[in-house]
Protein backbone atom coordinates (compact mmCIF):
# COMPACT_ATOMS: atom_id res chain seq x y z
CA UNK A 1 0.00 0.00 0.00
CA UNK A 2 1.34 3.42 -0.90
CA UNK A 3 0.34 6.81 0.39
CA UNK A 4 0.63 10.50 -0.30
CA UNK A 5 2.04 12.40 2.64
CA UNK A 6 1.99 16.10 3.40
CA UNK A 7 5.63 16.25 4.48
CA UNK A 8 8.45 13.85 5.06
CA UNK A 9 7.53 13.10 8.65
CA UNK A 10 5.84 10.50 10.77
CA UNK A 11 2.36 11.87 10.02
CA UNK A 12 -0.29 9.55 8.62
CA UNK A 13 -0.67 9.72 4.84
CA UNK A 14 -3.42 11.96 3.48
CA UNK A 15 -4.56 9.25 1.03
CA UNK A 16 -3.85 5.55 0.64
CA UNK A 17 -4.48 3.38 -2.37
CA UNK A 18 -4.90 -0.35 -2.41
CA UNK A 19 -4.14 -2.46 -5.46
CA UNK A 20 -7.26 -4.57 -5.99
CA UNK A 21 -6.84 -5.97 -9.49
CA UNK A 22 -8.32 -9.44 -9.15
CA UNK A 23 -9.51 -11.64 -11.97
CA UNK A 24 -13.14 -10.90 -11.12
CA UNK A 25 -12.72 -7.20 -10.32
CA UNK A 26 -13.07 -4.27 -12.70
CA UNK A 27 -11.34 -1.95 -10.23
CA UNK A 28 -7.64 -1.13 -10.44
CA UNK A 29 -7.50 0.52 -7.03
CA UNK A 30 -9.51 1.80 -4.10
CA UNK A 31 -8.39 5.10 -2.57
CA UNK A 32 -9.04 5.66 1.13
CA UNK A 33 -8.31 8.48 3.56
CA UNK A 34 -5.09 7.82 5.47
CA UNK A 35 -6.89 7.75 8.79
CA UNK A 36 -9.67 5.30 7.82
CA UNK A 37 -8.60 2.50 5.46
CA UNK A 38 -12.11 0.99 5.43
CA UNK A 39 -13.79 4.08 3.91
CA UNK A 40 -13.31 4.15 0.12
CA UNK A 41 -13.44 7.71 -1.26
CA UNK A 42 -12.36 6.98 -4.85
CA UNK A 43 -12.46 3.91 -7.07
CA UNK A 44 -10.28 3.61 -10.16
CA UNK A 45 -11.35 1.32 -12.98
CA UNK A 46 -10.12 0.66 -16.48
CA UNK A 47 -6.65 -0.03 -17.85
CA UNK A 48 -3.77 2.19 -16.77
CA UNK A 49 -1.35 0.48 -19.17
CA UNK A 50 -3.59 1.62 -22.06
CA UNK A 51 -4.18 5.00 -20.36
CA UNK A 52 -7.91 4.44 -20.30
CA UNK A 53 -9.11 4.88 -16.69
CA UNK A 54 -11.91 6.59 -14.83
CA UNK A 55 -11.90 7.73 -11.22
CA UNK A 56 -15.23 7.63 -9.38
CA UNK A 57 -16.11 9.26 -6.08
CA UNK A 58 -17.94 7.56 -3.22
CA UNK A 59 -21.30 8.34 -4.90
CA UNK A 60 -20.12 6.61 -8.10
CA UNK A 61 -19.88 9.90 -10.02
CA UNK A 62 -16.93 10.20 -12.42
CA UNK A 63 -14.49 12.84 -11.16
CA UNK A 64 -11.47 12.25 -13.40
CA UNK A 65 -10.51 10.38 -16.53
CA UNK A 66 -7.18 9.37 -18.03
CA UNK A 67 -7.25 9.12 -21.83
CA UNK A 68 -4.69 8.39 -24.52
CA UNK A 69 -3.60 11.55 -26.27
CA UNK A 70 -4.32 11.49 -29.99
CA UNK A 71 -3.09 13.83 -32.68
CA UNK A 72 -5.72 16.19 -34.07
CA UNK A 73 -4.94 15.02 -37.61
CA UNK A 74 -4.86 11.37 -38.60
CA UNK A 75 -5.75 9.86 -35.21
CA UNK A 76 -2.12 9.04 -34.42
CA UNK A 77 -1.59 8.07 -30.79
CA UNK A 78 1.46 9.09 -28.81
CA UNK A 79 3.41 6.92 -26.36
CA UNK A 80 2.06 5.84 -22.98
CA UNK A 81 3.73 8.81 -21.27
CA UNK A 82 1.54 11.26 -23.21
CA UNK A 83 -2.05 11.29 -22.02
CA UNK A 84 -4.94 13.60 -21.19
CA UNK A 85 -6.09 13.99 -17.61
CA UNK A 86 -9.64 15.36 -17.51
CA UNK A 87 -10.60 16.50 -14.01
CA UNK A 88 -14.10 17.53 -12.93
CA UNK A 89 -14.43 20.67 -10.75
CA UNK A 90 -15.28 18.73 -7.58
CA UNK A 91 -11.85 17.02 -7.54
CA UNK A 92 -8.70 18.97 -6.72
CA UNK A 93 -6.20 18.74 -9.59
CA UNK A 94 -3.34 17.96 -7.20
CA UNK A 95 -5.27 14.95 -5.88
CA UNK A 96 -5.97 13.83 -9.45
CA UNK A 97 -2.29 14.05 -10.40
CA UNK A 98 -1.25 12.23 -7.22
CA UNK A 99 -3.61 9.40 -8.22
CA UNK A 100 -1.89 9.24 -11.63
CA UNK A 101 1.51 9.04 -9.93
CA UNK A 102 0.33 6.26 -7.62
CA UNK A 103 -1.17 4.33 -10.55
CA UNK A 104 2.10 4.69 -12.44
CA UNK A 105 3.97 3.29 -9.45
CA UNK A 106 1.53 0.38 -9.26
CA UNK A 107 1.11 -0.43 -12.96
CA UNK A 108 3.85 1.46 -14.82
CA UNK A 109 6.86 -0.12 -16.46
CA UNK A 110 9.15 -1.81 -13.99
KAWONOR-V535751 format. One record per pair of residues at least 12 apart in sequence whose ideal C-beta (glycine too) atoms are under 6 Angstrom apart, sorted by the first residue. I is the first residue (numbers start at 1). GAP is how many residues later the second one is. D is the distance in Angstrom with one decimal. If there is no record, write none. Layout:
BEGIN
I|GAP|D  I|GAP|D
END
This chain:
BEGIN
1|15|5.6  1|17|5.6  2|100|5.6  3|13|4.6  3|31|5.9  4|94|4.8  12|22|4.3  12|23|5.8  13|21|3.9  14|20|5.4  15|16|5.7  16|16|5.1  16|18|5.5  17|12|4.7  17|14|4.9  17|85|4.9  18|12|5.1  19|87|5.4  26|19|5.0  27|16|5.4  27|18|5.1  28|16|4.6  29|15|4.5  30|13|5.8  41|17|5.4  42|13|5.4  43|13|4.8  48|55|4.7  48|59|4.2  49|58|5.9  51|15|5.4  51|17|4.7  51|32|4.3  53|13|4.4  63|25|4.8  63|27|5.9  63|28|4.1  64|23|4.9  64|27|5.6  64|32|4.6  65|21|4.6  66|17|5.6  66|19|5.8  67|17|4.5  68|15|6.0  69|13|4.5  69|14|5.4  69|15|5.4
END
